[in-house]
Amino acid sequence: MVLLVVTVVAGALAAWWMLTAGRAANEGFDITDEGYYLLSYRWWDQNPLALTGVQYVYGPVFELLGRDIVRLRLFRLLTIVVVHLLFGYSFMRWLRGRRPGAAPTTLWELAGTAVILAAGGMFYAWMPQSPGYNDVVLLGALLLVALVLAMATAVDRGRRVPFWLPTAAGVLIGPMVLAKWSSVVVIGLIVVAAVVVPAAQGLRAVARSIGFALAGLVLTTVVVQLFVVRLGEAIPGIVTVNKFIAGTSYSPADLLRIYWTTAVDLLGRTLRDHGLLLVAAVVAVIARGRRAQIAAGVLVLVALILSVRNVVVDDGAVGGSIHVYSYPATLLAAVLVAVAVAAAVLIGGRLGVTAGSRLGRENLRGWVVLALLLVVPMVVSFGTNNPLFVIGLGTFASWAAVMIAVVTGVRPAPVAARLTVGVVAMASVAAVASIAYSGTFVYPYRSFEHSQLTAPATPAPLRGLYLRPEDARNYAELQSRLEPYLRPAGRPILAFDKMAGLVLMLQGRPVGEAWVAPKERQRTASGIEEACRTGQPWSPGRPPVILLNRRISEVEIAALHACALDFAADYELLAPPGQTMQLQVYVPRDERATTTP
């Protein structure tokens, strides 16, 4: 009965965030980050200047989907669901071999998989709806862990690891590194676990797995080289852009300092808001006797009420980028409860205070896998200049797996202790559903609330999307005014700053990097100069249109000079900013003289 309830509740929570994501797939458009991703995907095979190689992962997909933004968003949803189902299935299959007392029915696996799928809603906590390099790394990490779990299952059952498992791991590593080179940190940890797992079968088994993984990596490289993009063209473009920002990027020491200080702050807030719950969970483990257990149960109930109250007051179950520092404490508290109960059971068993448990009889492989599940959300986003948890909690399914392992592995711990972990686990995935819903409908990434997105977008690249009536009208008017300068499609357009989405909307193409940010003007200028280093990257008589949401600076003027363009002499304002979305829109003076908008 318990398994059925868990399956139904977790399945309903998973359905909640999946239906929300599906319903919102045609709503809103972010011209900044999402616009940058989509613009780079639109010109994925013609513009090698990029910070990462994610355009070579999603660019062909975007093209295959007819460059339809709604379809790409739905494709992202599909990948998230499929990866979490595979991860959940692999984990529960592995766990089955370590829980001989588990219910002999597939409902046991279904219940755990449903909980893990429900945890997948964290992908919709705050990020853009269209996929980016974070999706490649987060989903890739979960898939790699799923492969490690499948390898461990084979070893536990005394079978040789199927060749396709390490081969698939090698295939995955290629796109992950291409999309974000700093993913080597989490890849390295997973590889260590993948080496430890077959070690029980001898060095030959380890060497075999390594060999097949390398074969998979080589296979990916060959496929990319032959059918996607020549690495001799793609890699230099990525290296060039990274050189542009080398002097202004964070050093490893600075990043570690950011990670440490923000992690300590998060832990402090978690202990402040949920410390009593952690204490109550431990008390529930060590309490002996009927009265002590009743008292422990009351303490747990009070602690749960206080924790829920703090979650509500602090917006700890509300998504959106404005809450990325609020909800992490809720999720961290959930896994800390599981870790605290597991530690109390293990230590109590060693001291003879508590009875033994399945966790207490884990072997090295089991502990390596559990440790990997615990640390993945902490390291998967290494390299970002944000706190690790801002992006890393996208893999909250890994922590959900830890909670399942604990609640099924601490038997015969007191019922109050097991019930505490189980309730907290279910409460955490309920919080995830709420975070995903609000992060998608109420506080969508750099967009507007669901109820305001009622007007269909008219520019062809945005077909199928619904926007605020004001934005839909402004975009249509801007496109109409620029129409004479945009035919045929593919006109070079420079948009300063963070307006890559407008370039996409106007069916333009970037000059240099697709990413243009106000704090990285020299990087932008270097990209323009690099694009013009061997000649003008546009057809004769068709220089770029320029969009500005500020006054042009000497840095950009100098970059235009490198392209043989004199901004003052060669450009003219199209119309007063009040008629062009408060933007300064400049068109070539020669075309302005002969074209009537």
Beta strands, then each sheet from edge to edge (+ up, - down):
strand 1: 455-456
strand 2: 466-467
strand 3: 493-496
strand 4: 545-548
strand 5: 571-573
strand 6: 584-588
sheet 1: 1+ 2-
sheet 2: 3+ 4+ 6- 5+
end
